[in-house]
Amino acid sequence: MSTSPSRGPAVVVGAGPGLGMSIARRLGREGHPVALVSRNAARHAGYVAELAAEGVEATAHAADARDLGALPGVLGAIADRHGPVEVLYFGPGAADPATMPAPITRADVTSVRESVEGWVYPAVAAVGEVLPGMLERGRGGLLFAGGLSGAVPMPPLGALAVSSAALRGYVLTLNAGLAGTGVYAGLLTIGGLVERGDIHRMITSRPGPLSGLAAKTLDPDDIADTAWNLLTKREEPEATFSTLS
């Protein structure tokens, strides 16, 4: 059963039909009004209507998370409309799902820089917009979705593995640095295909070298439940989900 919103807004950066919407539903059920941020504005009306049908107050905002110039303005507009951000979930895709990265043996400065600039820098920028207010109020939560290649060597992922490791190091260090402040940072480390998401849809819609990944999948609702436990219990900095073992 949904509750009436009584908490501060939760921002879902990189909202998509899989994990992003599951995170939005979970936070909305707990009383957070939800602000969805993604670059595909054509989907927004459907997302908002879907959440409204479940009793979740939601708005949607168009922005590419990789655009460091656009993200601060969107987060500021959300705060102006809903109040200070209480939860930030940062989970945009780290790469184009239709493009396979070059393996680590062929990674170069350009590919690594582009990967880090497109994923890690925006995460740091988003935190920079909301964390000062959270620290001032003495409460808040920051959640990030990262890849298993940040913790387990996966040479085929090349530059993507480098940026995944950088994001993981940033979040775990941020968690330690926030100890005792009332603000929490946590990481969802994901290794496998998440159901209902864009990558899941792409892989299951056509045969190819990646089609075997669909044999075992991760339920985004289960991940969202764990995300809520991380935020509320604050006992661990990271939760890992993998179909690869």
C-alpha positions in Angstrom: 0.0 0.0 0.0 1.3 3.4 -0.8 1.7 6.1 1.8 1.1 9.8 1.6 4.3 11.7 0.8 5.8 12.9 4.1 9.5 12.7 3.3 11.7 14.9 1.2 12.0 14.3 -2.5 13.9 11.4 -4.0 15.7 12.0 -7.3 16.2 9.1 -9.7 18.9 10.0 -12.2 18.9 7.7 -15.2 15.3 6.6 -14.9 14.4 3.7 -17.1 11.8 0.9 -17.3 13.9 -1.6 -15.3 15.8 -0.7 -12.2 15.2 3.0 -12.3 11.4 2.6 -12.1 11.7 -0.1 -9.4 13.8 2.3 -7.3 11.2 5.0 -7.9 8.3 2.8 -6.8 10.2 1.6 -3.7 11.1 5.1 -2.6 7.6 6.4 -3.4 6.0 3.7 -1.3 8.0 4.9 1.6 6.5 8.4 1.3 9.1 10.2 -0.9 7.8 12.3 -3.8 9.9 11.1 -6.8 11.6 13.1 -9.4 12.6 11.1 -12.5 15.5 12.4 -14.6 16.4 10.9 -18.0 17.2 12.1 -21.4 14.3 10.3 -23.1 11.4 12.7 -22.5 9.1 10.7 -24.7 8.8 8.1 -21.9 8.2 10.5 -19.1 4.4 10.8 -19.3 4.1 7.0 -19.1 6.4 6.7 -16.2 4.6 9.4 -14.2 1.2 7.9 -15.0 2.4 4.4 -14.0 3.6 5.7 -10.7 0.5 7.8 -10.1 -1.6 4.6 -10.6 0.3 3.1 -7.7 -0.2 6.1 -5.5 3.3 7.6 -6.0 3.7 11.3 -6.5 6.1 11.8 -9.3 7.4 14.4 -11.8 9.8 13.9 -14.7 12.6 16.1 -16.0 14.5 15.8 -19.2 18.3 15.9 -19.0 21.3 13.9 -20.1 23.2 12.9 -17.0 26.4 13.1 -18.9 25.8 16.8 -19.6 27.6 18.5 -16.6 26.1 21.8 -17.6 22.5 20.6 -17.5 22.4 18.4 -14.4 22.8 21.2 -11.8 19.9 23.2 -13.3 17.6 20.1 -13.3 18.5 19.3 -9.7 18.0 22.9 -8.7 14.5 23.0 -10.4 13.5 19.8 -8.5 14.6 21.3 -5.2 12.6 24.5 -6.0 9.5 22.4 -6.8 9.6 19.7 -4.1 12.0 21.0 -1.5 15.5 19.9 -0.6 16.6 16.6 -2.0 16.6 13.8 0.7 17.6 10.9 -1.5 19.6 10.8 -4.7 19.8 7.6 -6.8 22.4 7.8 -9.6 22.0 5.0 -12.1 22.3 6.1 -15.7 23.7 3.6 -18.2 27.5 3.6 -18.3 27.7 2.9 -22.0 25.6 2.6 -25.1 24.0 -0.9 -24.8 24.3 -1.4 -28.5 28.1 -0.8 -28.5 30.5 -3.3 -27.1 33.7 -1.7 -25.6 37.1 -2.7 -26.7 38.9 -5.1 -24.4 41.3 -3.8 -21.8 44.3 -4.8 -24.0 43.1 -2.3 -26.5 42.0 0.4 -24.1 43.7 3.8 -24.7 43.7 7.2 -23.0 40.8 8.4 -25.1 38.5 5.5 -24.4 39.3 5.6 -20.6 38.8 9.3 -20.4 35.5 9.2 -22.2 34.3 6.4 -20.0 35.2 8.2 -16.8 33.9 11.6 -18.0 30.6 10.1 -19.1 29.9 8.2 -15.9 32.1 9.1 -12.9 32.2 12.9 -13.4 28.4 13.2 -13.6 28.0 11.2 -10.4 30.5 13.5 -8.6 28.7 16.5 -10.0 25.3 15.3 -8.9 26.6 14.7 -5.4 28.1 18.2 -5.4 24.7 19.7 -5.9 22.8 17.9 -3.2 25.4 16.9 -0.5 26.0 20.4 1.0 22.3 20.7 1.9 22.1 17.2 3.3 25.1 17.8 5.5 23.6 21.1 6.7 20.4 19.3 7.6 22.2 16.3 9.0 20.3 13.7 7.0 20.1 12.3 3.5 21.0 9.3 1.3 23.0 8.8 -1.8 22.7 5.6 -3.8 24.7 4.6 -6.9 24.4 1.7 -9.4 27.7 0.3 -10.5 29.0 -2.7 -12.4 30.6 -5.8 -11.1 33.7 -5.1 -13.2 34.6 -2.5 -10.6 35.2 -5.3 -8.1 36.0 -8.3 -10.3 38.5 -8.1 -13.2 36.5 -8.4 -16.5 39.0 -7.7 -19.3 36.5 -7.7 -22.1 34.8 -4.6 -20.7 38.0 -2.5 -21.2 37.6 1.2 -20.3 34.1 0.5 -18.8 35.8 -1.6 -16.1 38.1 1.2 -15.4 35.3 3.7 -14.8 33.3 1.2 -12.9 36.3 0.7 -10.5 36.6 4.5 -10.2 32.9 4.9 -9.3 33.2 2.1 -6.7 36.2 3.7 -5.1 34.5 7.0 -5.0 31.3 5.7 -3.4 33.0 3.5 -0.8 35.4 6.4 0.1 32.4 8.8 0.3 30.6 6.3 2.6 33.6 6.4 5.0 33.9 10.1 4.8 30.2 10.6 5.7 30.4 8.5 8.9 28.7 10.4 11.7 27.2 13.1 9.6 23.7 11.6 9.2 24.2 11.2 5.5 24.7 7.8 3.9 26.3 6.8 0.6 25.9 3.3 -0.8 26.6 1.3 -3.9 24.5 -1.3 -5.8 27.1 -3.5 -7.6 25.4 -5.3 -10.4 26.7 -8.2 -12.5 24.1 -9.6 -14.8 21.1 -8.7 -16.9 18.4 -6.7 -15.1 14.9 -7.6 -16.1 12.6 -5.0 -17.9 15.5 -2.7 -18.6 16.6 -1.4 -22.0 19.6 -3.7 -22.2 17.4 -6.7 -21.2 15.0 -5.8 -24.0 17.8 -5.3 -26.6 19.4 -8.7 -25.8 16.2 -10.7 -25.6 14.8 -9.2 -28.8 17.5 -10.5 -31.1 19.9 -13.4 -31.3 23.6 -12.7 -30.9 26.7 -13.4 -28.9 25.1 -11.9 -25.7 21.8 -13.8 -25.9 23.1 -16.3 -23.4 23.0 -13.6 -20.7 19.2 -13.8 -20.7 19.3 -17.3 -19.2 19.7 -15.9 -15.7 18.5 -12.4 -14.8 18.1 -10.1 -11.9 14.8 -8.9 -10.6 14.9 -5.0 -10.3 12.3 -5.1 -7.5 14.6 -7.3 -5.4 17.4 -4.9 -6.0 15.2 -1.9 -5.0 14.2 -3.6 -1.8 17.9 -4.1 -1.0 18.6 -0.5 -1.9 16.0 0.6 0.7 17.6 -1.6 3.3 21.0 -0.1 2.6 19.5 3.4 3.0 17.6 2.7 6.2 19.9 0.2 8.1 23.2 1.8 7.0 25.1 -1.2 8.1 27.0 -1.9 4.8 28.3 0.4 2.1 27.6 -2.0 -0.7 25.3 -4.7 -1.9 26.3 -7.1 -4.8 24.0 -8.8 -7.2 25.4 -11.3 -9.7 24.2 -14.0 -12.1 27.8 -14.7 -13.1 28.9 -17.0 -10.3 
